[in-house]
Structure formats: structure tokens, C-alpha cells
Amino acid sequence: MASSSVPSSQPARPPRPNLVFRHLRGSRSPAEFAAAVRRAAREIGERVSCDARYVHRVEAGEIRCPNYAYERVFLHMFPGRTLTDLGFAPRSSVRGRRTRAAGDQPAARPENPANATSETSGACEPYETHDRYDTYDEYDPHDHEESDVLRRAFMTGGGATVAAALSPYGLAPEASAAQRPVRRAGTSDACALEEAVRRIRVLDDRHGADGLYRRAAAPLRAAYALLDAGATRQRTADRLYAGAGELAISVGWLAHDSGRFDDARSHYAEALATARVTGDAGLEAHAFCNMAFLARDAGRPREAVRAAQAAQRAARPLGSPRLMSLLALREAGGWAGLADRTGCEQALIRAQAYFDRGPAEADPEWMTFYGEAELEGLEAQCWSTLGDWTRAARHARRAAELQDPHFTRNIALYTAELADDLARGGRPEEAAQAGMRALDLLGEVQSSRVRSMLSGTSRVLLPHRRTSGVSQFLDRHASLPRMV
């Protein structure tokens, strides 16, 4: 969906911050508030992929009026209030949009899903936003939320539907389309690129990487085609470079999580090169962060330590304690791989100290996954690597209990980690119970990492087949279909 054009004679208007909405958020971080929005949406049967960036844009006044899906969610969260009570402009005042009669309620969801688009009904109503880089931009990066149709298509390998979901508003879903000549890129292209990154992250959070990686490569090719075509404005070019780098990292993560380490290394290196070309310290820190994680998983712990330290040097001026916390955890993972317990413990202490400083406005959008649950989960992995199974199990259990239900893939990961730690710590019955819970989640998640961990657990539990519950877990694990 391209941006609506605006006559050049019309002067640009600076966005007016939505101070009311900021007040309603209170002491919660943008990421924490976004999680609350998603929970509220589920309570009323809506699906919105709200994240910290969306909250930032609302508070900055870039989103003058939310789409109908978000309107229903916000009115549910704050009963008795109207949109104007929440600091938004009346829908009738938003330029160039269809309006409802005064007093109309938010549009109801259609009774027959077949009459809707492939996205969640009600979420496709537009709103206006003021783009901070160009004149006006009426693109809604959150118009298209994941629907039940999309989820079923993803889990059953519905390639065309998934490709379309990853290629919104002109990002080519096919390689041939990505290779066609491209006009000079504008704001709508930058928005589409940023949305493709969000879509990948949302789908990965819910379903894992295995069914997603191949489909995500085509939008990445399209993104670099946009860079080659050039942009109409320097600020748009900056957004395109940042978006392409983040997309390369997202595609790299899908390769990483599905066991394609060489592909992941290539994509991360591409993102790092993009960051270096543009002097983007945030993108550089993100690339090094993922490179450290990959090096740890690939059995190169010293490289993991060095990459994590490089990430911290890049991130230090950015003013995000939570980012520094995550990067310290990446370093801790490297030290654990080197069997350096002292180095690992020191990095873990730094990670906790940074985390305790709380969220900040400078926290990157991609870090919406990082909360107390992820902190506990990564610490569990460190203790597991060091062979301290009791401590590892304690942190893994806490991670699974704390995780937001939105992050289905992470819940499966933490539960599988718990099962493995319990098995190796000599508690086979509890390990089998946790393993069964992880197997239940594989109905929603496709992740080679989780399956690999459960395979390791099953091997450890084989000598305990006669223990209560263990044979049931082993038989069910053995019946899993092979990954293609």
C-alpha cells in the first residue's frame, strides 16, 4: 500500500505528542505496555502484534488515530473512555479517510471469516500517521495482523500465504520479482521493509523458524534491490539501510535457529557490513549480539566472547541498560563454553545489574522479547553448559513460568531446557513431565533447536525407561515426524 500523496503546497505539520497515552502507560516500559495490549486483545478475540515501536509512535503523535482493531483493544483496556479521552484525534478529523457517523461504535468483526481478507478482520481499517522523515505518510504498519488462516497455513506449509505475509506492500515474495528493476525508493518502501521485519519476528515468536526461513529470503533480496535503486531522500535512505540490516539479522536468526549456521553467519556478516557502511551503532551492536550467540551454538566460545564484547563497545553510547544486559549474557555464554566459571559469573552479575536499571526509551525495538523470562532462560543455559544442573533447572523453570504466552517458541525452548537439565541432574520423572509439556508445544512451534534438545533429553532418559512417565515420553518423542 503506497503512501497517499499530499500536495507540495501543504506545509508539513510536526506531530503532537500524545501525553495522555504516555501518562496511561505509567511506569511500564514500552515493551511491557505492548505486551499488556496484546493480552487485552486476546481477551476480546482480537489479534494485534503491538510492540515497543508502536507504543513509541503513538506517544510521539505519529499515529493520530488507531485502526479499528486497536481502537477496540484500547477501549477494552480503558473502559468508559473514548479515543479522544486517550489522546487521539477524532477519526472524522483525520485527513483523507473514511469516517463513521458520530457515535458509531467500532466496526464489528464479520460473522463469516470467509468474507474477510486473509488478515484479521477489522485490522485493515487505516489510520493516518505523520512520518518523522518525510512530509506525510498514511501507511499503517500494524494494519495487517496475523489471522487464524495465516497461522494454519504456516503450520501446514502454506507457502504462498506465508510469502505474502512476509512481503507486505510491495516487498517481492518471489526472487524473480526482487530482480526486476526498481524505481527510486520512498517512504512507503521503508515502511514496508520495517513491517517485513516485524512480521518475521511475530511469526518466529509464535511458531519457530523452520517453516519460515526459505520464505524470508526473498524479501531480503527485495530489500537490497531497493538499496541499489537509491532513495528519494537521505533520511529515507537511512531507514532503508537500517531496515535492510535488521531484515538480514532476522533472516540470519531464522537460519541460525533452524540449524543452518553457515547461512546465518553470512546474513549476520551482511548486516554488520551494512551497519559499518552507514555508521549505525545500534545495528552494529545487534549484528555482533547475534554473531556471539551463533558462535556459542557453533562451538566457538572464544569468538562468542569477543563478539559480545564488540557488541558492548558499540552499544555503550546508546543509553540502553537492557541492551547492555543482554550483551553481557551473550558474553557469559561464551565464558561458560570456555569452562571459565569466574568469567561467566562476573558477566552474569553485570547482566543482572544492567537489567535492574529497568527499561529505557533508548531500548531497541527488536528487544521486545527480552524480559525477565529471557534473562532467566539465558542464565539457565550458562549453568547447564557449566554442568550445574540443579541451578540450571531452577532458572529454566522460572523462565518458562515468567514468559509471556505470546512467545510460544520461547516457552517451548525453556521447557525443553528444563527437561534436559532435570534429566542430566538425575530427576528422570520430572524431566519426562517437562518433556511432555514441550512436546505439546511442538503442535504450535517448528524449531530445530527445541527438537534437538528433546532428542538429547530422550537419550539421557533411555536408561530410566521403567521410571514413571519416562516410557510415555520416549514413545511419544520417537513418534514425532521427521523434519524435512
C-alpha positions as CSV (number, residue, x, y, z in Angstrom):
1,M,0.0,0.0,0.0
2,A,1.7,3.2,-1.1
3,S,1.6,6.4,0.8
4,S,-1.1,8.8,-0.1
5,S,0.2,11.8,-1.9
6,V,0.0,15.2,-0.5
7,P,0.1,18.5,-2.5
8,S,3.5,20.0,-2.1
9,S,1.9,23.3,-1.2
10,Q,0.6,21.9,2.1
11,P,3.1,22.7,4.9
12,A,4.5,19.9,7.0
13,R,3.0,19.6,10.4
14,P,5.1,18.4,13.3
15,P,3.5,15.5,15.2
16,R,1.9,16.5,18.6
17,P,3.0,14.1,21.3
18,N,0.2,12.1,22.9
19,L,0.9,12.9,26.5
20,V,-2.4,11.3,27.7
21,F,-1.4,7.9,26.3
22,R,2.1,8.3,27.8
23,H,0.5,9.0,31.2
24,L,-1.7,5.9,30.9
25,R,1.4,3.8,30.3
26,G,2.7,4.8,33.7
27,S,5.9,3.1,34.9
28,R,5.7,0.3,32.4
29,S,8.2,0.2,29.7
30,P,7.0,0.5,26.0
31,A,7.7,-3.3,25.7
32,E,5.8,-4.1,28.8
33,F,2.9,-2.0,27.8
34,A,2.9,-3.5,24.3
35,A,2.6,-7.0,26.0
36,A,-0.4,-5.7,28.0
37,V,-2.0,-4.5,24.8
38,R,-1.6,-8.0,23.2
39,R,-3.0,-9.6,26.3
40,A,-6.0,-7.3,26.2
41,A,-6.5,-8.1,22.5
42,R,-6.6,-11.8,23.2
43,E,-9.3,-11.2,25.9
44,I,-11.7,-9.8,23.3
45,G,-10.7,-12.1,20.4
46,E,-8.5,-9.6,18.6
47,R,-5.0,-10.2,17.3
48,V,-2.6,-7.3,17.2
49,S,1.2,-7.5,17.0
50,C,1.8,-4.5,19.2
51,D,5.4,-3.9,20.0
52,A,7.5,-1.2,21.7
53,R,7.9,0.8,18.4
54,Y,4.1,1.0,18.0
55,V,3.8,2.4,21.5
56,H,6.6,4.9,20.8
57,R,4.9,6.1,17.7
58,V,1.6,6.6,19.5
59,E,3.2,8.6,22.2
60,A,5.2,10.6,19.7
61,G,2.0,11.6,18.0
62,E,2.9,9.9,14.7
63,I,-0.3,7.8,15.0
64,R,-3.1,10.3,15.2
65,C,-5.9,7.8,15.3
66,P,-5.6,4.0,15.6
67,N,-7.1,1.5,13.3
68,Y,-10.4,-0.2,14.3
69,A,-8.7,-3.3,15.8
70,Y,-6.5,-1.2,18.1
71,E,-9.4,1.0,18.9
72,R,-11.4,-1.9,20.2
73,V,-8.4,-3.1,22.3
74,F,-7.7,0.4,23.8
75,L,-11.4,0.9,24.7
76,H,-11.4,-2.5,26.3
77,M,-8.3,-1.6,28.3
78,F,-9.6,1.7,29.4
79,P,-13.4,1.3,29.8
80,G,-15.6,4.3,29.8
81,R,-13.1,6.4,27.7
82,T,-13.3,7.5,24.1
83,L,-10.5,7.8,21.6
84,T,-10.2,11.5,22.4
85,D,-10.0,10.7,26.1
86,L,-6.9,8.6,25.2
87,G,-5.3,11.5,23.4
88,F,-6.1,10.5,19.9
89,A,-7.6,12.8,17.2
90,P,-11.3,12.2,16.3
91,R,-11.5,9.8,13.4
92,S,-13.5,12.4,11.5
93,S,-10.6,14.9,11.7
94,V,-8.1,12.5,10.1
95,R,-7.3,13.8,6.6
96,G,-8.4,11.8,3.6
97,R,-10.0,8.8,5.4
98,R,-13.4,7.3,5.5
99,T,-15.3,8.3,8.7
100,R,-18.1,6.8,10.6
101,A,-21.2,8.8,11.7
102,A,-20.8,10.4,15.1
103,G,-21.5,8.0,17.9
104,D,-20.9,4.9,15.8
105,Q,-19.2,2.0,17.6
106,P,-16.0,0.4,16.4
107,A,-16.7,-1.8,13.4
108,A,-17.7,-5.3,14.4
109,R,-15.9,-8.3,13.2
110,P,-17.6,-10.0,10.3
111,E,-19.5,-13.1,11.3
112,N,-18.2,-15.1,8.4
113,P,-14.4,-15.2,8.2
114,A,-14.6,-16.2,4.6
115,N,-15.9,-12.7,3.8
116,A,-12.7,-11.1,5.3
117,T,-9.3,-10.8,3.9
118,S,-6.5,-13.3,4.9
119,E,-5.7,-11.0,7.8
120,T,-7.6,-10.4,11.0
121,S,-10.9,-8.7,10.2
122,G,-11.2,-5.2,11.5
123,A,-7.5,-4.7,11.5
124,C,-7.3,-3.4,7.9
125,E,-9.0,-0.1,8.6
126,P,-6.5,2.7,8.0
127,Y,-5.3,5.5,10.2
128,E,-3.1,8.4,9.4
129,T,0.4,8.8,10.8
130,H,2.9,11.6,10.5
131,D,6.2,10.2,9.3
132,R,9.1,11.8,11.1
133,Y,11.3,11.8,8.0
134,D,9.1,12.8,5.1
135,T,6.1,15.1,4.6
136,Y,3.1,12.8,5.3
137,D,2.7,9.1,5.5
138,E,-0.6,7.3,5.9
139,Y,0.8,3.8,5.9
140,D,-0.3,1.6,8.8
141,P,2.5,-0.8,9.7
142,H,0.2,-2.6,12.1
143,D,-2.9,-2.8,9.8
144,H,-2.2,-6.5,8.9
145,E,-2.3,-8.7,11.9
146,E,-1.8,-12.5,11.9
147,S,-5.1,-14.4,11.4
148,D,-6.1,-18.0,12.1
149,V,-6.0,-18.6,8.4
150,L,-2.3,-17.5,8.2
151,R,-1.4,-19.5,11.3
152,R,-2.9,-22.7,9.9
153,A,-1.2,-22.0,6.5
154,F,2.1,-21.6,8.3
155,M,1.9,-24.7,10.3
156,T,0.8,-26.8,7.3
157,G,3.5,-25.3,5.0
158,G,1.2,-22.9,3.1
159,G,4.0,-21.2,1.3
160,A,2.1,-18.7,-0.8
161,T,0.2,-17.3,2.2
162,V,3.3,-17.1,4.3
163,A,5.3,-15.4,1.5
164,A,2.6,-12.8,1.1
165,A,2.6,-12.2,4.9
166,L,6.4,-11.6,4.8
167,S,6.2,-9.4,1.7
168,P,3.7,-6.6,2.6
169,Y,3.1,-3.6,0.4
170,G,5.5,-4.3,-2.5
171,L,8.3,-6.3,-1.0
172,A,8.6,-9.0,-3.6
173,P,7.6,-12.5,-2.5
174,E,9.4,-14.2,-5.3
175,A,13.1,-14.0,-6.3
176,S,12.2,-13.1,-9.9
177,A,10.2,-10.1,-8.7
178,A,13.1,-9.0,-6.5
179,Q,15.4,-9.0,-9.5
180,R,13.2,-6.7,-11.6
181,P,14.3,-3.0,-12.0
182,V,13.0,-1.0,-9.0
183,R,12.1,2.7,-9.0
184,R,13.8,5.0,-6.5
185,A,12.5,4.1,-3.1
186,G,10.3,6.3,-1.0
187,T,8.7,6.3,2.4
188,S,6.2,3.6,1.7
189,D,9.0,1.3,0.7
190,A,10.9,2.0,4.0
191,C,7.6,1.3,5.9
192,A,7.1,-2.0,4.0
193,L,10.6,-3.1,4.8
194,E,10.2,-2.3,8.5
195,E,6.9,-4.2,8.6
196,A,8.5,-7.2,6.9
197,V,11.0,-7.3,9.8
198,R,8.1,-7.2,12.4
199,R,6.1,-9.9,10.6
200,I,9.1,-12.3,10.7
201,R,9.6,-11.6,14.4
202,V,6.0,-12.1,15.2
203,L,5.8,-15.4,13.3
204,D,9.1,-16.7,14.8
205,D,7.9,-15.8,18.3
206,R,4.8,-17.9,17.8
207,H,5.9,-20.7,15.5
208,G,9.7,-21.0,15.4
209,A,12.0,-20.7,12.4
210,D,11.9,-24.0,10.5
211,G,8.9,-23.3,8.2
212,L,9.9,-19.7,7.8
213,Y,13.5,-19.4,6.7
214,R,13.2,-20.1,3.0
215,R,10.2,-17.8,2.6
216,A,12.0,-14.9,4.4
217,A,15.0,-14.8,2.0
218,A,13.0,-13.3,-0.9
219,P,12.0,-10.1,1.0
220,L,15.7,-9.7,1.9
221,R,16.7,-9.8,-1.7
222,A,14.0,-7.2,-2.5
223,A,15.3,-5.0,0.4
224,Y,18.8,-4.9,-1.1
225,A,17.3,-4.2,-4.5
226,L,15.6,-1.1,-3.0
227,L,19.0,0.0,-1.7
228,D,20.6,-0.5,-5.1
229,A,17.8,1.6,-6.7
230,G,18.5,4.5,-4.4
231,A,16.1,6.6,-2.3
232,T,14.3,9.9,-2.9
233,R,15.7,11.4,0.4
234,Q,18.7,10.8,2.6
235,R,16.5,10.1,5.6
236,T,14.6,7.6,3.7
237,A,17.8,6.0,2.6
238,D,18.9,5.8,6.2
239,R,15.7,4.0,7.1
240,L,16.2,1.6,4.2
241,Y,19.7,0.7,5.2
242,A,18.7,0.2,8.8
243,G,15.7,-1.8,7.7
244,A,17.7,-4.0,5.4
245,G,20.3,-4.6,8.1
246,E,17.6,-5.6,10.6
247,L,15.9,-7.8,8.0
248,A,19.3,-9.5,7.3
249,I,19.6,-10.2,11.0
250,S,16.1,-11.6,11.2
251,V,16.7,-13.9,8.3
252,G,20.0,-14.8,9.8
253,W,18.3,-15.7,13.0
254,L,15.8,-18.0,11.2
255,A,18.8,-19.8,9.6
256,H,20.5,-19.9,13.0
257,D,17.5,-21.3,14.9
258,S,16.8,-23.9,12.2
259,G,20.4,-25.2,12.3
260,R,21.8,-23.5,9.1
261,F,24.8,-22.0,10.8
262,D,26.8,-21.1,7.6
263,D,23.8,-19.3,6.2
264,A,23.3,-17.5,9.5
265,R,26.9,-16.4,9.6
266,S,26.6,-14.9,6.1
267,H,23.4,-13.0,6.9
268,Y,24.9,-11.6,10.1
269,A,28.0,-10.5,8.3
270,E,25.9,-8.8,5.7
271,A,24.1,-6.9,8.5
272,L,27.4,-5.9,10.1
273,A,28.7,-4.6,6.8
274,T,25.6,-2.5,6.4
275,A,26.0,-1.1,9.9
276,R,29.6,-0.2,9.2
277,V,28.8,1.5,5.9
278,T,26.2,3.7,7.5
279,G,27.8,4.2,10.9
280,D,24.7,2.7,12.6
281,A,25.9,1.8,16.1
282,G,22.6,0.2,17.1
283,L,22.6,-2.1,14.1
284,E,26.2,-3.0,14.7
285,A,25.5,-3.9,18.3
286,H,22.6,-6.1,17.1
287,A,24.7,-7.9,14.5
288,F,27.5,-8.6,16.9
289,C,24.9,-9.8,19.5
290,N,23.6,-12.4,17.2
291,M,27.1,-13.3,16.0
292,A,28.1,-14.0,19.6
293,F,25.0,-16.2,20.0
294,L,25.8,-18.1,16.8
295,A,29.5,-18.6,17.8
296,R,28.4,-20.1,21.1
297,D,26.0,-22.5,19.4
298,A,28.5,-23.4,16.8
299,G,31.1,-24.4,19.4
300,R,33.4,-21.3,19.1
301,P,33.1,-19.9,22.6
302,R,36.1,-17.6,22.4
303,E,34.7,-16.0,19.3
304,A,31.4,-15.6,21.2
305,V,33.2,-13.7,24.0
306,R,34.9,-11.4,21.5
307,A,31.8,-10.7,19.5
308,A,29.8,-10.0,22.7
309,Q,32.5,-7.6,23.9
310,A,32.5,-5.8,20.5
311,A,28.7,-5.5,20.7
312,Q,29.1,-3.9,24.2
313,R,31.6,-1.4,22.8
314,A,29.1,-0.4,20.0
315,A,26.1,-0.3,22.4
316,R,27.6,1.6,25.3
317,P,26.8,5.1,23.9
318,L,23.2,4.1,23.0
319,G,21.9,4.5,26.6
320,S,20.0,1.2,26.9
321,P,20.8,-0.8,30.1
322,R,18.6,-3.6,28.9
323,L,20.7,-3.9,25.7
324,M,23.9,-4.0,27.8
325,S,22.3,-6.6,30.0
326,L,21.6,-8.9,27.0
327,L,25.0,-8.4,25.6
328,A,26.6,-9.3,29.0
329,L,24.6,-12.5,28.9
330,R,25.9,-13.3,25.4
331,E,29.4,-12.8,26.9
332,A,28.5,-15.1,29.8
333,G,27.5,-17.8,27.4
334,G,30.9,-17.6,25.8
335,W,32.7,-17.8,29.1
336,A,30.6,-20.8,30.0
337,G,31.6,-22.5,26.8
338,L,35.2,-22.0,27.7
339,A,34.5,-23.6,31.1
340,D,35.5,-20.3,32.8
341,R,33.1,-20.2,35.7
342,T,34.6,-17.0,37.1
343,G,34.3,-15.1,33.8
344,C,30.8,-16.4,33.4
345,E,29.7,-15.4,36.9
346,Q,31.1,-11.9,36.5
347,A,29.3,-11.4,33.2
348,L,26.0,-12.7,34.8
349,I,26.4,-10.2,37.7
350,R,26.8,-7.4,35.1
351,A,23.8,-8.6,33.2
352,Q,21.6,-8.6,36.3
353,A,22.9,-5.2,37.4
354,Y,22.1,-3.6,34.0
355,F,18.7,-5.4,33.9
356,D,17.8,-4.0,37.3
357,R,18.2,-0.4,36.0
358,G,14.9,-1.0,34.2
359,P,13.7,-0.2,30.7
360,A,14.6,3.0,28.9
361,E,13.4,5.0,25.9
362,A,16.6,4.0,24.1
363,D,15.8,0.3,24.2
364,P,15.8,-1.1,20.6
365,E,12.5,-2.2,19.1
366,W,13.9,-5.7,18.4
367,M,14.4,-6.3,22.1
368,T,10.7,-6.7,22.9
369,F,11.5,-10.4,23.5
370,Y,14.0,-9.5,26.3
371,G,12.5,-9.5,29.7
372,E,12.9,-11.4,33.0
373,A,12.0,-14.7,31.4
374,E,14.7,-14.4,28.7
375,L,17.2,-13.3,31.4
376,E,16.4,-16.5,33.4
377,G,16.5,-18.6,30.3
378,L,19.9,-17.5,29.2
379,E,21.3,-17.8,32.7
380,A,19.9,-21.4,32.7
381,Q,21.9,-22.1,29.5
382,C,25.1,-20.9,31.1
383,W,24.7,-23.1,34.2
384,S,23.8,-26.0,32.0
385,T,26.9,-25.5,29.9
386,L,29.0,-25.4,33.2
387,G,27.3,-28.7,34.3
388,D,25.4,-27.2,37.3
389,W,22.2,-29.0,36.5
390,T,20.3,-28.0,39.7
391,R,20.9,-24.3,39.3
392,A,20.2,-24.6,35.5
393,A,16.9,-26.3,36.2
394,R,15.8,-23.7,38.7
395,H,16.4,-20.8,36.2
396,A,14.8,-22.7,33.3
397,R,11.7,-23.4,35.3
398,R,11.4,-19.8,36.3
399,A,11.9,-18.7,32.7
400,A,9.0,-20.9,31.5
401,E,6.7,-19.6,34.2
402,L,7.5,-16.0,33.5
403,Q,7.3,-16.0,29.7
404,D,4.5,-14.0,28.0
405,P,2.2,-16.5,26.3
406,H,2.7,-14.6,23.0
407,F,6.2,-16.0,22.8
408,T,5.2,-19.6,22.3
409,R,8.5,-20.6,20.8
410,N,10.4,-19.4,23.8
411,I,8.1,-21.2,26.2
412,A,8.8,-24.4,24.3
413,L,12.6,-23.7,24.4
414,Y,12.7,-23.0,28.1
415,T,10.5,-26.1,28.8
416,A,12.8,-28.3,26.7
417,E,15.8,-26.7,28.6
418,L,14.2,-27.6,31.9
419,A,13.6,-31.2,30.8
420,D,17.2,-31.6,29.8
421,D,18.5,-30.1,33.0
422,L,16.3,-32.3,35.1
423,A,17.3,-35.4,33.2
424,R,21.0,-34.7,33.4
425,G,20.6,-33.8,37.1
426,G,19.2,-37.3,37.9
427,R,15.5,-36.4,38.1
428,P,14.0,-38.5,35.3
429,E,10.4,-38.5,36.3
430,E,10.3,-34.6,36.5
431,A,12.3,-34.5,33.3
432,A,9.7,-36.7,31.5
433,Q,6.9,-34.4,32.7
434,A,8.6,-31.3,31.4
435,G,9.4,-33.1,28.2
436,M,5.8,-33.9,27.6
437,R,4.8,-30.3,28.0
438,A,7.5,-29.3,25.5
439,L,6.1,-32.0,23.1
440,D,2.6,-30.5,23.5
441,L,4.0,-27.1,22.3
442,L,5.5,-28.6,19.2
443,G,2.0,-28.7,17.9
444,E,2.4,-24.9,17.5
445,V,6.1,-24.5,17.1
446,Q,8.5,-25.6,14.4
447,S,12.0,-25.3,15.8
448,S,15.0,-27.5,15.1
449,R,16.6,-26.2,18.3
450,V,13.8,-27.4,20.5
451,R,13.6,-30.8,18.8
452,S,17.3,-31.2,19.1
453,M,17.2,-30.5,22.8
454,L,14.4,-33.0,23.3
455,S,16.4,-35.6,21.3
456,G,19.3,-35.1,23.8
457,T,16.9,-35.5,26.7
458,S,15.5,-38.7,25.3
459,R,19.0,-40.2,25.0
460,V,19.7,-39.3,28.6
461,L,16.4,-40.8,29.8
462,L,16.8,-44.1,27.9
463,P,18.3,-46.0,30.9
464,H,15.4,-44.8,33.0
465,R,12.6,-46.2,30.8
466,R,11.0,-48.0,33.7
467,T,10.7,-44.8,35.7
468,S,7.1,-43.5,35.9
469,G,6.3,-41.4,32.9
470,V,9.6,-41.8,31.1
471,S,8.5,-44.5,28.7
472,Q,5.5,-42.4,27.7
473,F,7.7,-39.5,26.9
474,L,10.2,-41.7,25.0
475,D,7.5,-43.3,22.9
476,R,5.8,-40.0,22.1
477,H,9.2,-38.4,21.2
478,A,10.0,-41.4,18.9
479,S,6.7,-40.9,17.1
480,L,7.5,-37.3,16.1
481,P,7.5,-36.9,12.3
482,R,10.9,-36.3,10.8
483,M,11.7,-32.7,9.9
484,V,12.1,-32.1,6.1
